[in-house]
Amino acid sequence: MTHRNYSILSFSLFSAWLLAFPFEGQVLYAVARAAGTNGASLSLMAVSAHFIGLLTGGFFIKSQAAAKTSMIAAMVVGIASSLVFYLPYFGLWYLSIVSMALFAALATTGWAYYFKNYTPAGGRLKTAAEMLICTNIIMLFINVLTAHTSAYVGLGAAIMALVMALLMTFRLEACPNEDMNVKNYAAESLWRGSAIFKPLVFLCVFIFVLTINSGLMYQVVTPAFAHFEVLTSYYWAVPYIAVLVILRNMSAKVNRAYILYIAMVMIGLSFISFLWLDRSVTSYLVIDTLLLGAFGVCDLFVWTILGGFLDYSENPAQILGIGLSMNVLGILVGGYMGNAFFSTESSYLAASAAALTIIFAVLIMFPIFNNQLTRLFKRHTFLIEFAGSGEKGQDESLLGSSIISEQLTDKEKEVVKLLLRGYTYKAISENLFISENTIKYHVKNIYQKQNINSKMDLIKIFSDKEKYDTHL
């Protein structure tokens, strides 16, 4: 278990609790029904509080140490607040749901430091996919328990997932090692300038519009098949997980822009099917497969693009928090629209028409958005190209350089490879089975031989064509 894997698993367990319980979760609605109250109002308060927390949380979390503290605090508050729901329904439920949602947002924004620091830029699609896959598998297990046993057994399973997340979070590093503390002045300059502002604003608008259909699903599609409680608990997230597994293992040569277009078509077909098909098991399987498969593509797209933006800010928590808050805002607006549609006689027709209109807007926006991203990410360091080339390509690039083959020892070559892949000193020591002090000694020798002072300088040797040719 590397720190990357610990961070993925701890955040996945935490997210499974979040999605199974406070955030439109099946456990929340089941507990509310068992207590004889309406879970919709509780869910609305939780989603609203989570939006506020995501939007503002990054402004309070300004270091990896603060991120770890916020994650631990959020999990402790989440455990305590969840236990309140074993008590009879009363006013403290509302205070608890708001508290856990706000603190959960702080934990989510804080994880941005681990997402950035423990995964190279070119590998963040894989990390995001693994996190989303693990989250939904655990959530699916909790939902099945809830459907087959009782609401309170499901609640206990969700709390247990949060306890396990807390134990793993304690194992995470509070601070990155000294090499990771080297400032990326190019990224800092871009953030303070105007180069990142326009693409980031456009990204937020794009995420907001893209996610409105998720809110429509929660308030229109899901309730229409609520009578298949066992089937929905088993199957609901299966297409989502399957799509993520496919995308995680897909060749980097595949143009993923076309996959997003396919996802938009799938959403359109799902709402058309919802309009014309009956409310049978077959209809549910068709609609859910199209809809959740498409949402898997969209969610991975959002997490990966936000992951790319993290390198352009000294505070990644702000980027991730603001970006994901637009995701939650889209769900809130979509949910409001869904509730409004249910007040009309032609609610299904109105919801489907709205969904198709949103898809049309996304298809218009995407080429412009793609152009903005292309311009921005061309300014990124060679690390993205290097990390995205796969380990075999990386090894060929490094071993083919006279810098590696002539000046460095075999062990120093291995250290350079792992440094350029974004590994921390601790992760390198785990991979090479040597102490962190020995790693530091090797890094010092590498820097002296190359006449450089930091990892960013090492990256520039491979990213700057003139320097590369000079060294050759």
N, C-alpha and C positions, 0 to 999 in steps of 0.2 A: 504494500500500500504506500504510494507516494502521497505527498501533500496535495497534489492535483486530485487524486482519487478520493482522498479524505474530504476535500472541499466539495467535490461533486456529490458524494454520498450523503454528507451532512445536509447540504442544501436540498437534495432530492427528498430526504426524509421530512425536512421542514416544509417543503413545498407541497408534499403529499398531504400533510396535516392541514395546510392552508386551503388546498383545493377540496379536500374531503369535508372540511368543517366550516370555517367562517366565510370563505369566499364562494358563495353559491353552492355550498357542499351538500351532498346527499345526507350526510350525518346531521347537519344542522336542521334540515327540513324534517328528518325522521324524529329527532329529539323534540322539535317544536310540536309535531303532530302528537307525540306521546304525552306532551304536557298540555295538550288542548289549546294551543295557540297557533298563530300564523307565522310561519318562518320567513315569509316574504319581507316583512318589515325589518326583521333582524338582519336578513341578508343585505337589504338595501343600505342599512346603517353601516354594515361591515365593509361593503364595497366602497361606499362614499369615504369612510375614514381611511381605507387603504389608499385611495386616490390621493388624499391630502398628504398622507405620510410619504408616499413615493415622490410626490412633487417637491416636497420640502426637505426630505430626509438627507439628501446628498449635501445640503448646505451645513449640516451639523457633523457629518462624518468626513473627516479630512485626513485620515491616516489609516493604515492597515490595523494598527492597534485599536483605534476607535471602532473600526469595522468589526473586529472580533468581539469587543465589549458589547457593541450594540446587538450582535447576533446572539450572544449568550443571554443578555437581558431580555431580548424579544422572546426567546424560547422559554425562559423562566416565567415571564408574564403570560405567555401562551398556555403553559401547563396549568398555572394557577387559575387563569380565567376559564379554561376549558372545564376544570373540575367544578366550577360554579354551576354548570348545566346539569349536574347530578342532583342539584337541589330543586325543589318545586319552583315553578315559574313565578318570578316576581321582578321588580325593577332592576335588581342587580344584574340580571341577564343582559340588559342593554348596555350598562356600563362595561361589563366584561367583554361584550362583542366589539365595542368600539376600541377598548384598550388593546385587545389582542390584534385587531386589524391595523391599528396605528403602529404598534411595535413590530408587527410582521413586516410592515413596509420598511422600517429601519434595517431589519435583518436582510431584506432583499437588496436594498441599495448598498449595504455594506459588503455583500458577497461580490460586488463588482471588483473589489481589490484582488480577490482570489481568482476571479475569472480572468482578470488582466495579467496578474503577476505570475500565475502558474500555468498559463497556456500561451504558446507563441501565437502571434496574430493570425498566421495561416492555419492554425489548428483549432480555432475557436468554434468553427462549425461542428467539429467532432465533439468538443466538450459540451456545447449547448445541446446537441442531439442526445448525448449520453445522459445529461441531467434531465432532460424532458422525458426520455424513455423510462429512466428509473422512477421519476416522480409519478408518472401515470401508471406504472405497474403496481407501485405501492398503494396509490390511491384506489386502483381497481380492486385490490385485495381488501381494503377497508370497506369499500362500497358493497362488495359481495358479503362480507361479514354482517354489515348492517341489514342487508336485505334478507339474509337467511337466519339471522338470530334476532337481535333487537337493536334499537337505536343506541342503547347504552353500551352494548358490547362494541358496536362500531365506534362510539365515542372513546371507549377505552383503548381500542386499537390505534385511533388517531393520536391520542395522548402518548401512547407507547412509542409511536414513530417520532414524536417530538422529543421524548426523553432520549432516545437513541441519537437523534440529531444533536442534542445538547452535549452528550458524551463525546461525540466525534468532533464537535466544534472546539472543545477544550484542547484537542490535539493539534489544532491548526496553529501556525506561527502567528504571533502577534505583530511581528515586524519582518519585512523581507530582508534578506541578507544584504550586506553592504554593497555588493555589485548591483543589486536591483535598485538601490537608492540613487544611482547616477541619474541626474536629470536629463530628460530628453528635451534639449533646448529648442530643437526644431518643432516638436509638438507644442511646446509651451508658447512659442512665437505664433504658431498658427491659431492656438486657442485665444490668445490675447488680441490677435488681429481679426480680420473679417472673413478669412478663408473658410473657417468651419461653421460660422454662424448661419449662413444661408442654407447649406445642406442640412444642418441639424434642425432648423425650423421646418424645412420641407419634410424631413424625416418624421418629425412629430405629427405634422398634419396627415402625412401618408399613413402612419400607424393608426391614428385616430379613425380615419375613414375606413381603413382596412378591417378594423375590429368591431365596427358597429354591427356587422352581421352576427358576431358572437353573442352580443346582447339580445338580438332578435331570436337566436337559437334558444337561449336560456328561458325567454319569456313566452315564446310562441311554439317552437318545435318540440322542445323537451316536455312541456306540460301535455301536449297532444298525445304522447305515448306513455304517460305516467302510469297507466293501468298495466303495463308490462314491466313491473318493478324488478323482477328477477332477471329478465332478459336484458333490460337496460343496465342493470348493475354489472352484468357479466360482459356485455358487448360494447357498451358506450364508447370506451376509449381504445378498443382494439384497433380500428382503422387508423387512428391517430398514431399509435405506437408502431404499427406496421410501416406506415409511410416514413416515420423518423428512422427506423432501422434501414430502410432502403436508401434514404438520403445520406445517412451516415457512412454507408459503405459504397456510395456512388463515386465513380471516377472523377477526379478534379477537372478533367477535360470537358465534362458535360456542362453546357451553358445553363446555369440554374435560373436565369431570367425566364426562360421558356417554361420552366416548371411552375413558376408563379402564375403565368398566364393559364396553364392547365388547371391550377387550383381555382382560379376565378371561374373558369368554365364549370368545374365541379360544383362550386357553390351555387351557381346559376341553375344547374340541372337539379340540384337537391331541392331548391325552393320551388322550382316548377313541378317536380315530382310531389312535393308536399302539397301543392295546390290541387293536383289532379288525382293523386292516388288516395286510397282509403286509409284507415288507421289500423291495418292488419300487421301481423308480424313481418310478412314479406316487405310491405311498404316501409316499415321501420328499418329493416336491414339495408334496403336500398338507400334511403334518405340519410341514415346515420353514416353509412360507409362513405358516401360522397361528401357529406358535410364535415365529418371529423377528419377524414383524410386530407381534405383541403385545409382545414384549420391547422393540421400538423405542419403542412408546408409553410403556411403563413407565420406560425409561431417561430419556427426555426429560422425563417427569413428575418424576422424582427430581432431575435436574439443574436444572430450572426452579424447583421448590419450594425447593431448597437455595439457588439464586440469589436468591430472594426473602428468605431469612433473612440473607444476607450484610450487608444494610444495618442489621441490628440488633446488630452486633458491631464493635468496633474491630479485632478480629483475625479476618478472614474465613477464614483458613487453618484455624482451629479448627473452624468450622462445617462447611466443606467436607470436612475430613479425617474428622471424627466421622461425618458423614452417609454418606460413601462407605465408611467402615469397616464400617458396618452392611450395606451392599450386599455387600461381600466376605465378611462373616460369614455372610450368607444363602447365598452360594455354597458356603462351606465346609460349613455344616450340610446343605445340599441334597446336596452331594457325598458326605458321610458317610452320609446316608440312602440315596443311590443305591447305594453300595458294600454297605451292609447288605442292601438288597433283592436284590442279585445272589447273596447266599448262600442264598436261598430258591428253591424250585421255581417259585413264582408271582411272579417278580420284576417282570414287566411290570404285572401286576395290582396289586401292592403300590405300585409307583411311581405309577401312574395314580390309585389311590385317595388316596395322599398328596397328589398335586397338586390333586385336586378338593377335598380338605379344606382345603388352604391357600387356594384361591380363595374358598371359602365364608367363611373367616376374614377375608380381605381385604374382601369385600363387606359384612361386618358392621362392620368397623372404619372403612371409608371415610367414611360419613356423619358419624361422630363426629369423625374427623380433619379433614374439610372444615369442620365447624363451628368447630373450634379455629383453623384457618388464617384463616377469615373474620373472626373476632374480632380476631386479631393484625394482619392487614394493613389493617384499617380505620384503624388508628392511624398508618399510613405517611404520608409527605409526599405532596403533590400531584404530585410528580415521577413516581410510578407512573402516575397517571391521565393525566398529560401525555404521558409516553413511550408509553403504550399507545394513545393516540388516533390515531396515525399522523401523518405529516408534514403532510398537508393540514389535518387538524384542529388540529394544533399551530399552524400558520401562521395559521389563522382566529382561534384563541384569542388569540394574541399581537398580531396586527395589529388586532384588534378592540378592544384596550385603549388607553385614552387615554394610558397610561404610555408605550406604545411609539410611538403615532402623533404625540404632541405634544412629548415631552421629549427623545427620543433621535434621533440622526442615523441615516441609512440604514445606515451601516456598524455602528453600535452595535446596531441592531435585529438585524442578522445575527448579531452576537456573542452577544446575549441568547438567540436561538433555539438556537444551538449549545451554549451553556452549560447551558441547561435540558434539552437532550437528553443531557447527560452527557459532552460532548466535553472533552478536555484542551486546554490552551493550544496544545500542539504540533499536535493534530488540527485545531483551529480555524484555525491558521495555514496548514495544508496545504489546507484547504477554501477559505479566502478568499484564498490566495496573498499573504499579508502576513507579516511577521516576528512572532516571539513577543513581542518588546519592544513592537511596535505593538499587539498583542492586550492586553498588560498595561496599556498606556496607555488603550485603549478601556474596559477593565474598570474601571479607576480612575475614569474619567469617569462610567461608568454607576452605580457605587456612590455617588459624590458626588451625582449628580442625584437618586438615590432615597433618599439619606440612610441608607445601609446599609453594612455592613462585610464581608460575605461572601456566597458563593453561596447558603448556606443561607437567609440573609435575603432574597435575591432570590426563591428558591423560595417562601418564606412569603408574599411579596406576592401570588403567584398562588394559593396554597393556602388562605389565610385569607380567608374571605368578607367579613368586616368591613373588612379592609385593602383588599381589592380594590374594594369599594363606595366606600370613602373616596377612593381614588385616582381612581375614575371621576368 
